[in-house]
Amino acid sequence: MAKTRATGAAPDDGVAVGRQTPFEPEPAEGPSAFPPIAEYAFLSDCESNALVAPSGNVEWLCSPRPDGRSVFASMLDRAAGSFRLGPTGVLVPAGRRYLPGTLVLETTWRARGGWVVVRDAMCVGPWYHQQRRSGTHRRPPTDYEAEHILLRTVKCIIGHVELSLDCEPVFDYGRTEATWEYSGQGYGEAIAHGGDGDVQLRLVTDLRIGFEGRGAHARTTMHEGDRAFAALCWPRSQWSASEEYWAERAPPANADEAFERMERTAEFWRGWINQGVFPEHRWQSHLQRSALTLKGLTYAPTGALLAAATTSLPETPGGERNYDYRYTWIRDATFMLWGLYTLGFEREANDFFYFVADLCDEDGELQIMYGVAGEKELPEQELEHLSGYEDARPVRVGNAAATQRQHDVWGAVLDSVYLHTKSRDYLPERVWPMLKRAVECAIDNWAKPDQGIWEVRGPPRHFTSSKLMCWVACDRGARLAKLHGDRDLAASWRKAADEIHADICEHGIDERGVFVQHYETTALDASVLLMPLVRFLPPEDPRIRDTVLAIADELTVDELVLRYRVEETEDGFAGEEGTFAICSFWLVSALVEIGEVARARQLCEKLLSYSSPLQLYAEEIDPRSGRHLGNFPQAFTHLALINAVMHVIRAEAGGDATRFRPQGVSLF
């Protein structure tokens, strides 16, 4: 009989195992001042990004990089800066959507006297560095580049509507209020200054701006057919706010040009998504939205992928599990390449692959995470002056996990090299020395404890998933060495892989044949769902099947998967957490692998129903309420979604469910 891992209820009290709610119902205290996390819209120009609330308020924007200081941060403190453009006194829109195939947000408003449509985008235009290099690009430039403009256009489609513009930046995470000054002869252009190290903001509009305190404000009445715009612009850095810079990339001068820029940005996104290969399936829109989100979370100059656009959105309502995710994790490499190759986006896969390759030091040492330009030091600090999203404190910037030892990093690198090589039947010579160092590091460290894939802040353990990824490093290394013609090295690495494999099968499994979290426990952990996905054992192996089904039955709440049960894991934090969306999507893929296609399809449909109104995902889902928790939007979740959805689609089409691979990539 399977061991029960539910807690807090006696076997005969009528509570179903695996269905307890992770959060106790809270007494009603009136509506929150903060929008639900899932109701934010995500905008990006692939160099910075923004989140827009349903009210039309821009509540998150950092400049000039996505991990830079915030200028709007009211999602973390209602006084930390915002930028609204919409009907006066109307905060609930009639409808919101992305223009299909784009990251252009369209919000339709009904006011008492009429209707208006607002479109928001971060502008992307033709490559404009013709006279000088950009100074930030390391990857080969494309035909397009971020314009560093948050553009908002308005059109009155019927009746008359009073329109309000309220731009109140507060620089440096809410520490420095803006000081404004006009920069032209009229009322339509102004500059907001912050403190030392803050970039200037330039507001250009065809409305008449006035200043009140820290804000720039405007009011006007629009009639049917009237159009208006507001463009908030910033330089590439605090050193480039010169007349030469603004002349090179000028903001729109009037409504006609603003609407043209908006359409040009929409065309960029549609052109990009058309490069992908998407199945004709009812879930196609989820795949396309995930692809667009991942593209938006990339930092084009280097090819880095942000884990998420935000910091410190809580994993537990009002709790302390609040981290900064505006960095790139090496473990994302395999999943990123897998997802991009699957959907046909080879250029982005190449860029991220070479970003990872650039990070490998000569001594082979790899951190688990880096800044978007490859920075190694990401010092963590708490911003005590910010109240946090719905009072969830502390608010953190930086991430101390960068200094942790996590042994899965070498497997992620080797699997990404293997995917890249098999997609081309070619091993780039420049990565061979890096590959050798990474495999040797895995061999030297696999037997040591670490913090594990979930970066627990408790004592190091012999985590099964860490050993698994060290096995991946040696297994893929052996295959690549054979391709490279080094048979002696291939044999040596194969021997190491077999040793790790035997150790996991001996020590990482409980008495019923189920793989566990680490060697000193019988607790389950969702990370071992990766075993069938990385081909550790055949999916028909009873140990794999029993592990997948044990997690599905015992580590779930209303079928959604927990990372682990916090009462069984010393992770260094108090409080509960929600189910992890990535783990639930991993379960979908694993169920397909073991032949449980009907169960996988049912779970996948359920997970897709939990998507935000704009088909975005945070890190966690509260299965009781469907509320999204954690940083948003979450790259890892969207990567796992692509993998899971494609597993189900191919299985439904009659493909071999146990041999899933990216489109056009022959793996084994």
C-alpha positions in Angstrom: 0.0 0.0 0.0 1.4 3.4 -0.9 2.6 5.6 1.9 0.4 8.6 2.6 2.2 11.9 2.7 -0.8 14.1 3.5 -0.6 15.8 6.9 -3.0 17.6 9.2 -5.8 15.0 9.0 -6.4 11.6 10.5 -7.0 8.8 8.0 -10.7 8.5 9.0 -11.6 12.2 9.0 -13.0 12.3 5.5 -10.3 14.5 4.0 -9.0 13.1 0.7 -5.3 12.6 0.5 -3.6 15.2 -1.7 -6.5 17.6 -1.8 -6.0 19.8 1.2 -5.8 23.5 0.5 -2.4 25.1 0.9 -3.8 28.3 2.4 -6.4 28.8 5.1 -9.4 31.0 4.0 -8.8 34.5 5.1 -11.5 36.7 6.6 -13.0 39.2 4.3 -11.3 42.6 4.8 -12.6 44.5 1.7 -11.0 44.6 -1.7 -7.2 44.8 -2.1 -5.6 48.0 -3.4 -3.5 45.7 -5.6 -4.8 44.1 -8.8 -4.6 40.3 -8.9 -1.2 39.2 -10.2 -2.8 37.4 -13.1 -4.6 40.5 -14.3 -1.4 42.4 -15.3 -0.5 42.7 -19.0 3.1 42.2 -20.0 4.8 44.5 -22.5 8.4 44.3 -23.8 10.7 45.6 -26.5 13.3 42.8 -25.7 15.5 45.2 -23.8 13.1 46.3 -21.0 9.5 45.5 -20.0 6.5 46.8 -18.2 3.4 45.5 -16.5 0.0 47.3 -17.0 -2.9 46.8 -14.6 -6.5 46.6 -15.8 -7.1 50.2 -14.6 -4.7 51.3 -17.4 -2.0 52.0 -14.8 1.6 51.1 -15.7 2.7 49.7 -12.3 6.1 48.2 -13.1 8.9 49.5 -15.4 12.6 49.5 -14.9 15.1 51.3 -17.1 17.2 51.2 -19.0 17.5 47.4 -18.4 14.9 45.0 -17.1 17.0 44.5 -13.9 17.7 48.2 -13.5 16.1 50.5 -10.9 12.4 50.9 -11.2 10.7 54.1 -12.2 7.2 52.7 -11.7 6.8 50.2 -8.9 3.3 50.6 -7.5 2.8 46.9 -7.8 5.1 46.7 -4.8 3.9 49.9 -3.0 1.0 52.0 -4.1 3.2 55.2 -3.6 6.2 53.9 -5.7 5.2 55.4 -9.1 2.7 54.8 -11.8 1.5 56.0 -15.2 -2.1 56.0 -16.2 -3.8 57.0 -19.4 -7.6 56.5 -19.7 -11.1 57.8 -19.1 -11.4 60.0 -16.0 -12.9 58.2 -13.1 -13.3 54.9 -14.9 -11.1 52.1 -13.7 -12.8 48.9 -14.9 -12.3 48.4 -18.7 -15.0 46.9 -20.9 -12.4 44.5 -22.4 -8.7 43.9 -22.8 -6.7 41.8 -25.2 -3.4 41.5 -27.1 -3.7 42.2 -30.7 -3.4 38.7 -32.1 0.2 37.6 -32.6 1.7 40.6 -30.8 2.6 42.1 -27.5 0.5 45.2 -28.2 -2.2 45.6 -25.5 -5.6 46.9 -26.5 -8.0 48.1 -23.8 -11.6 49.2 -24.6 -13.2 51.6 -22.2 -16.9 52.5 -21.8 -17.4 55.9 -20.1 -20.7 57.6 -19.5 -20.6 59.7 -22.6 -18.8 57.3 -25.1 -16.2 54.7 -25.8 -12.4 54.9 -26.3 -9.8 52.4 -27.2 -6.3 52.6 -25.7 -3.3 50.7 -27.2 -0.1 50.2 -25.3 3.3 48.9 -26.5 7.0 49.2 -26.1 8.1 50.2 -29.5 10.4 48.1 -31.7 11.6 49.7 -34.9 14.3 49.2 -37.7 17.9 48.9 -36.6 19.0 52.5 -36.2 22.7 52.4 -35.2 24.0 53.3 -38.6 26.7 55.8 -37.5 27.9 54.1 -34.3 27.7 50.7 -32.6 25.0 50.2 -29.9 27.5 49.5 -27.1 25.4 46.7 -25.6 24.9 44.2 -28.3 27.0 41.0 -28.2 24.9 38.9 -30.4 24.7 39.6 -34.2 22.2 42.5 -34.6 18.9 41.7 -36.3 17.0 44.1 -38.6 15.1 45.5 -35.6 15.9 47.2 -32.3 14.2 48.5 -29.2 13.3 52.2 -29.4 13.1 52.6 -25.6 9.7 54.1 -25.9 6.5 53.2 -24.0 3.9 54.3 -26.4 0.2 54.8 -25.6 -2.4 55.8 -28.2 -6.1 56.7 -27.7 -9.0 56.8 -30.1 -12.5 57.9 -29.3 -14.8 55.6 -31.3 -18.2 57.0 -30.2 -19.6 59.9 -28.2 -17.4 62.0 -26.0 -15.0 61.0 -23.2 -12.9 62.9 -20.7 -9.4 61.6 -20.9 -6.8 61.8 -18.1 -3.0 61.4 -18.2 -1.2 61.0 -14.9 2.5 60.2 -15.0 4.1 59.9 -11.6 7.5 58.3 -11.8 9.4 57.6 -8.5 13.0 56.6 -9.3 15.2 54.0 -7.6 12.5 51.7 -6.3 10.4 54.4 -4.9 13.1 56.4 -3.2 13.4 59.5 -5.3 10.5 61.5 -6.5 10.7 63.1 -10.0 11.3 66.7 -10.6 9.8 67.9 -13.9 10.6 70.6 -16.4 9.3 71.5 -19.8 11.7 70.8 -22.6 10.0 72.6 -25.5 8.2 75.8 -26.3 4.7 74.4 -25.6 3.0 72.1 -23.1 3.5 68.8 -24.9 7.1 67.8 -23.9 8.7 67.4 -20.5 11.7 65.8 -18.8 11.5 64.0 -15.4 14.8 63.9 -13.5 15.7 61.5 -10.7 18.8 61.1 -8.6 22.4 60.1 -9.3 22.5 57.1 -11.6 18.9 57.4 -12.7 18.1 57.8 -16.4 16.0 60.8 -17.5 12.4 60.2 -18.7 11.1 62.2 -21.6 7.3 62.5 -21.9 6.0 63.6 -25.3 2.3 64.0 -26.0 -0.3 66.0 -27.9 -2.1 66.8 -24.6 -1.3 69.9 -22.6 0.9 68.8 -19.6 1.0 70.5 -16.3 3.0 69.6 -13.2 1.6 68.9 -9.7 4.1 67.7 -7.2 6.0 64.7 -8.5 3.6 64.1 -11.4 2.8 65.4 -14.9 -0.9 65.5 -15.6 -3.2 66.4 -18.5 -7.0 66.4 -19.1 -8.9 66.8 -22.3 -12.3 65.9 -23.7 -12.2 63.6 -26.7 -15.0 63.4 -29.3 -15.8 60.7 -31.8 -12.9 60.3 -34.2 -10.4 62.2 -32.1 -7.0 60.6 -31.5 -4.3 61.3 -28.9 -1.0 59.8 -27.8 1.6 59.8 -25.0 5.2 58.5 -25.4 7.5 58.0 -22.5 11.1 57.7 -23.6 14.4 56.9 -22.0 18.0 56.7 -23.1 20.1 53.5 -23.3 22.0 54.6 -20.1 22.4 57.6 -17.9 25.4 58.6 -20.1 23.5 58.7 -23.4 20.9 61.3 -22.7 22.3 63.7 -25.3 20.9 65.6 -28.1 22.7 63.3 -30.5 21.0 60.3 -28.9 17.5 61.9 -29.1 18.0 62.9 -32.6 19.0 59.4 -33.6 15.9 57.9 -32.0 13.3 60.6 -31.8 9.9 59.9 -30.2 6.7 60.4 -32.3 6.0 64.0 -33.0 2.2 63.7 -33.5 -0.7 61.3 -33.4 -0.2 60.2 -37.0 3.3 59.2 -36.3 2.4 57.6 -33.0 -0.3 55.4 -34.6 2.2 54.5 -37.3 4.8 53.4 -34.7 2.2 51.3 -32.9 1.3 49.5 -36.1 4.9 49.0 -37.0 5.5 47.4 -33.6 2.5 45.1 -34.1 3.9 44.1 -37.5 7.3 43.3 -35.9 5.6 40.9 -33.5 3.4 39.3 -36.2 6.4 38.9 -38.4 8.4 37.2 -35.6 5.6 34.8 -34.6 5.2 33.8 -38.3 8.7 32.4 -38.2 7.5 29.7 -35.8 5.9 26.3 -36.5 2.7 25.8 -34.7 0.3 22.8 -34.9 -3.2 23.3 -36.1 -4.8 22.6 -32.7 -7.2 24.2 -30.4 -4.3 24.9 -28.0 -2.3 26.8 -30.6 -3.0 30.2 -29.0 -1.4 29.1 -25.8 1.7 28.0 -27.6 1.9 31.3 -29.5 1.3 33.4 -26.4 4.0 31.4 -24.6 6.4 32.0 -27.5 5.7 35.7 -27.5 6.2 35.9 -23.7 9.5 34.1 -23.9 10.7 36.4 -26.7 9.6 39.4 -24.5 11.6 38.0 -21.6 14.8 37.8 -23.6 17.4 40.5 -23.4 18.3 40.9 -27.1 21.8 42.5 -26.7 23.1 39.3 -25.1 20.5 36.6 -25.7 19.8 36.1 -22.0 16.5 34.9 -20.8 14.9 36.5 -17.7 13.3 34.0 -15.3 10.5 36.6 -14.9 9.9 40.3 -15.4 9.5 41.2 -11.7 10.8 41.0 -8.2 9.2 40.1 -4.9 5.7 39.1 -6.0 4.9 36.7 -3.2 4.8 33.0 -3.4 2.7 33.0 -0.3 0.0 35.7 0.3 1.5 38.1 2.8 4.5 35.8 3.2 8.3 36.1 3.0 9.0 33.9 0.0 9.7 36.9 -2.2 12.6 36.9 -4.6 14.1 38.8 -7.5 13.7 36.9 -10.7 15.0 39.5 -13.2 18.1 37.4 -14.0 18.9 34.4 -16.1 19.2 30.9 -14.6 21.6 28.4 -16.3 19.1 25.6 -15.7 16.7 27.3 -18.1 19.1 26.6 -20.9 17.9 23.1 -21.8 14.2 24.0 -21.5 14.7 27.2 -23.4 16.4 25.4 -26.3 13.9 22.6 -26.2 11.0 25.0 -26.4 12.5 27.2 -29.1 13.6 24.4 -31.3 10.3 22.7 -30.9 8.5 25.8 -32.2 11.1 26.6 -34.9 12.8 29.7 -33.4 16.4 28.8 -34.1 17.8 32.3 -34.0 16.7 32.9 -30.4 17.9 29.4 -29.5 21.3 30.2 -30.9 21.5 33.5 -29.1 20.7 31.9 -25.7 23.1 29.0 -26.4 26.0 31.4 -27.1 25.1 33.6 -24.1 25.5 30.5 -21.9 28.8 29.6 -23.8 30.1 33.1 -23.1 29.6 32.6 -19.3 31.8 29.6 -19.0 35.1 30.6 -17.3 38.4 29.0 -18.3 38.4 27.0 -15.0 35.0 25.6 -15.8 33.2 27.2 -12.8 29.6 28.1 -13.5 27.2 30.0 -11.2 23.6 28.9 -11.2 22.5 32.4 -12.4 23.8 35.6 -13.9 22.7 39.1 -14.7 21.4 39.7 -18.2 24.8 41.0 -19.4 26.6 38.1 -17.6 27.2 39.8 -14.3 28.3 37.4 -11.6 27.7 39.4 -8.5 24.0 39.9 -7.7 24.1 41.2 -4.1 20.8 40.8 -2.4 19.3 43.6 -0.3 15.9 44.2 1.3 14.0 47.4 0.5 12.5 48.2 3.8 10.8 51.4 2.6 8.4 49.4 0.3 5.3 47.8 1.8 5.3 44.9 -0.7 2.5 43.5 -2.8 -0.4 43.1 -0.4 2.0 43.6 2.5 4.3 40.7 1.5 7.7 41.5 3.0 10.6 41.7 2.6 10.9 43.2 -0.9 14.2 42.0 -2.3 16.4 43.1 -5.1 19.4 41.0 -6.1 19.5 37.3 -5.4 21.7 35.6 -2.8 21.1 32.2 -4.6 23.8 33.3 -7.1 26.4 32.1 -4.6 24.8 28.7 -3.9 26.3 25.5 -5.0 23.8 23.6 -7.2 25.1 20.7 -9.1 22.4 20.6 -11.8 24.1 23.5 -13.6 26.6 21.3 -15.5 23.9 18.9 -16.7 21.8 21.9 -18.0 24.8 23.2 -19.9 25.7 19.8 -21.4 22.1 19.1 -22.4 21.9 22.4 -24.1 25.1 21.7 -26.0 23.8 18.3 -27.0 20.5 19.8 -28.2 22.3 22.5 -30.1 24.7 20.0 -31.7 22.0 17.5 -32.7 19.9 20.2 -34.3 22.8 20.8 -36.7 24.8 17.6 -36.7 27.7 19.8 -35.8 29.6 20.5 -32.6 31.0 24.1 -32.6 34.8 23.8 -31.8 34.6 26.8 -29.5 32.4 25.0 -27.0 34.5 21.8 -26.8 36.9 23.1 -24.1 33.9 24.4 -22.1 32.1 21.1 -22.5 35.1 19.2 -21.2 35.5 21.4 -18.2 31.8 21.2 -17.4 31.8 17.4 -17.5 34.9 17.2 -15.3 33.2 19.5 -12.8 30.2 17.3 -12.7 32.4 14.3 -12.1 34.3 16.1 -9.3 31.2 17.3 -7.5 28.3 14.8 -8.1 29.0 13.0 -4.8 28.8 16.2 -2.7 25.7 17.7 -1.2 24.2 20.9 -2.6 21.2 23.2 -2.2 19.2 21.5 -5.0 17.1 22.7 -7.9 14.8 24.7 -5.6 17.6 26.6 -4.0 16.6 25.8 -0.5 18.2 27.9 2.1 18.5 25.0 4.5 21.5 22.7 4.9 23.1 21.1 1.8 21.6 17.6 0.9 22.2 14.8 -1.5 19.3 15.9 -3.7 18.3 13.2 -6.3 17.6 15.8 -9.0 21.1 17.2 -8.6 22.7 13.8 -9.0 20.4 13.2 -12.0 21.7 16.3 -13.8 25.3 15.3 -13.1 24.4 12.1 -14.8 23.0 14.1 -17.7 26.3 16.0 -17.9 28.3 12.8 -18.1 25.8 11.0 -20.4 25.6 13.9 -22.9 29.3 14.5 -22.6 30.0 10.9 -23.6 27.8 11.2 -26.6 29.4 14.4 -27.6 32.9 13.1 -27.1 32.0 10.2 -29.5 30.8 12.7 -32.0 34.0 14.7 -31.6 36.1 11.6 -32.2 37.5 11.2 -28.7 36.6 7.6 -27.9 38.8 7.3 -24.8 37.2 10.4 -23.3 33.8 9.1 -24.3 34.5 5.8 -22.5 35.7 7.5 -19.4 32.7 9.8 -19.2 30.4 6.8 -19.9 31.9 5.0 -17.0 31.3 8.1 -14.7 27.7 8.3 -16.0 27.1 4.6 -15.1 28.5 5.1 -11.6 26.2 8.1 -10.9 23.3 6.1 -12.4 23.9 3.2 -10.1 24.3 5.5 -7.1 20.9 7.2 -7.7 19.2 3.8 -8.3 20.6 2.6 -5.0 20.2 5.6 -2.7 17.6 7.8 -4.3 14.7 5.4 -4.0 12.4 4.3 -1.2 11.3 0.8 -0.2 8.4 0.8 -2.7 10.6 1.7 -5.7 9.8 5.5 -5.9 12.5 8.1 -6.4 12.6 10.6 -3.5 13.8 14.1 -2.8 17.2 13.4 -1.4 19.1 10.4 0.0 18.2 11.1 3.7 14.4 11.2 3.3 11.4 9.4 1.9 9.7 12.7 0.9 8.6 13.2 -2.6 9.9 16.0 -4.8 8.5 17.2 -8.2 12.0 17.6 -9.6 12.3 13.8 -10.2 9.6 14.2 -12.8 12.6 15.1 -15.0 13.8 11.6 -15.0 11.7 10.3 -17.9 12.1 13.6 -19.8 16.0 13.4 -19.7 15.9 9.6 -20.4 17.4 8.5 -17.2 15.4 5.3 -17.4 13.0 4.1 -20.1 9.4 5.3 -19.3 8.2 1.8 -19.1 10.5 1.0 -16.2 8.4 0.3 -13.2 10.4 2.7 -11.0 9.7 5.6 -13.4 6.0 4.7 -13.7 5.6 4.3 -10.0 7.4 7.6 -9.3 5.2 9.6 -11.7 2.0 8.1 -10.4 3.1 8.6 -6.8 3.7 12.3 -7.4 0.4 12.6 -9.3 -1.5 11.0 -6.4 0.4 12.2 -3.3 2.2 15.5 -4.1 -0.8 17.3 -5.5 -3.6 19.5 -4.4 -6.7 19.2 -6.6 -4.4 17.5 -9.2 -1.9 20.4 -9.3 1.6 19.6 -8.2 3.6 21.0 -5.2 7.4 21.3 -5.4 7.5 19.4 -2.1 5.6 19.5 1.1 7.1 22.3 3.2 6.6 20.4 6.4 8.9 17.6 5.0 11.6 20.0 3.6 14.0 22.2 5.6 14.0 25.1 3.0 14.8 27.9 5.4 11.4 29.6 5.3 8.2 29.6 7.2 4.7 29.4 5.7 3.0 27.5 2.9 3.3 27.9 -0.8 1.1 27.3 -3.8 1.3 24.6 -6.4 4.0 25.1 -8.9 2.8 25.5 -12.5 6.0 24.2 -14.0 5.8 21.1 -11.9 2.2 20.5 -13.0 3.2 20.9 -16.7 6.1 18.5 -16.0 3.6 16.0 -14.8 1.6 16.3 -18.0 4.7 15.5 -20.0 5.7 12.6 -17.7 2.2 11.1 -17.8 2.4 11.1 -21.6 5.8 9.5 -21.4 4.5 6.6 -19.3 1.5 6.2 -21.6 -1.2 7.9 -19.5 -2.3 10.1 -22.3 -5.9 10.5 -21.3 -4.9 11.6 -17.8 -2.3 13.9 -19.2 -4.8 15.5 -21.6 -7.2 16.1 -18.7 -4.6 17.7 -16.5 -3.3 19.8 -19.4 -6.8 21.2 -20.1 -7.2 22.0 -16.5 -3.9 23.9 -16.4 -4.7 25.8 -19.5 -8.0 26.9 -17.9 -5.9 28.5 -15.1 -4.1 30.8 -17.4 -4.6 34.5 -16.9 -7.1 36.5 -19.0 -4.2 37.2 -21.4 -2.9 33.6 -21.3 0.0 34.4 -19.1 1.3 32.5 -16.0 3.0 33.3 -12.8 5.1 30.8 -10.9 2.5 29.3 -8.7 -1.3 28.7 -8.6 -3.5 28.5 -5.5 -5.8 25.6 -6.5 -8.5 26.7 -4.0 -9.0 30.1 -5.7 -7.1 29.8 -9.0 -5.1 32.8 -7.9 -1.6 33.3 -9.4 1.3 33.7 -7.0 4.9 34.6 -7.5 6.8 36.6 -10.1 5.1 37.3 -13.4 5.1 36.3 -16.2 7.3 33.3 -15.4 9.5 32.0 -18.2 10.0 28.5 -16.7 6.2 28.0 -16.6 5.8 28.9 -20.2 8.7 26.7 -21.3 7.1 23.8 -19.5 3.8 24.6 -21.0 5.3 24.3 -24.5 6.8 21.0 -23.7 3.6 19.6 -22.1 1.2 20.8 -24.8 3.4 19.4 -27.6 3.7 16.1 -25.7 -0.1 15.8 -25.7 -0.6 17.0 -29.2 1.9 14.6 -30.7 0.5 11.7 -28.6 -3.0 12.5 -29.8 -1.7 12.6 -33.4 -0.4 9.0 -33.0 3.2 9.8 -32.4 5.5 7.8 -30.1 4.8 9.3 -26.7 8.0 7.8 -25.3 10.3 9.4 -27.9 9.3 13.1 -27.8 11.9 15.4 -29.2 12.1 18.9 -30.6 11.0 19.3 -34.2 13.8 18.2 -36.5 16.2 17.1 -33.7 17.2 13.4 -33.6 18.3 13.0 -30.0 19.1 9.3 -29.4 
